[in-house]
């Protein structure tokens, strides 16, 4: 199960990198880049949740 979680973390980093590519750096306003900002935020939250889940699974094994 940890391999799946680690795979999700890696794919989230790739998606974050993709969102940074699509940001319009000439106009960083919310109206122009809302999708990218929400995508970055959601992937960061996914990474945090997977790290907490991995940590919880390791504690449960002990």
Wavefront OBJ file of the C-alpha trace (Angstrom):
o trace
v 0.000 0.000 0.000
v 2.917 2.339 0.676
v 4.056 1.942 -2.932
v 0.695 3.271 -4.060
v 0.975 6.233 -1.677
v 4.504 7.001 -2.823
v 3.316 6.779 -6.430
v 0.586 9.316 -5.660
v 3.151 11.640 -4.084
v 5.394 11.433 -7.149
v 2.490 12.009 -9.536
v 1.367 14.994 -7.437
v 4.836 16.542 -7.788
v 4.650 16.038 -11.559
v 1.215 17.668 -11.692
v 2.482 20.597 -9.594
v 5.340 21.067 -12.064
v 2.802 21.025 -14.892
v 0.713 23.690 -13.210
v 3.774 25.896 -12.820
v 4.291 25.622 -16.585
v 0.752 26.834 -17.332
v 0.800 29.861 -15.003
v 0.661 33.185 -16.852
v 3.643 34.924 -15.264
v 2.907 38.258 -16.945
v -0.350 38.495 -14.973
v -0.342 36.582 -11.688
v -3.898 37.607 -10.811
v -6.389 35.117 -9.457
v -8.704 35.585 -12.439
v -6.059 34.469 -14.937
v -4.510 31.609 -12.950
v -7.216 30.305 -10.617
v -7.113 26.796 -12.074
v -3.382 26.489 -11.641
v -3.495 27.892 -8.117
v -6.245 25.478 -7.084
v -4.385 22.592 -8.730
v -1.169 23.400 -6.886
v -3.023 23.740 -3.579
v -4.887 20.464 -4.044
v -1.724 18.565 -4.919
v 0.090 19.997 -1.883
v -2.798 18.833 0.311
v -2.669 15.403 -1.353
v 1.062 15.134 -0.614
v 0.524 16.132 3.018
v -2.290 13.612 3.437
v -0.233 10.799 1.918
v 2.736 11.606 4.177
v 0.455 11.535 7.224
v -1.078 8.271 6.007
v 2.349 6.661 5.577
v 3.362 7.840 9.041
v 0.157 6.469 10.550
v 0.647 3.094 8.845
v 4.202 2.843 10.193
v 3.018 3.605 13.736
v 0.250 1.037 13.414
v 2.765 -1.670 12.424
v 4.651 -1.208 15.679
l 1 2 3 4 5 6 7 8 9 10 11 12 13 14 15 16 17 18 19 20 21 22 23 24 25 26 27 28 29 30 31 32 33 34 35 36 37 38 39 40 41 42 43 44 45 46 47 48 49 50 51 52 53 54 55 56 57 58 59 60 61 62
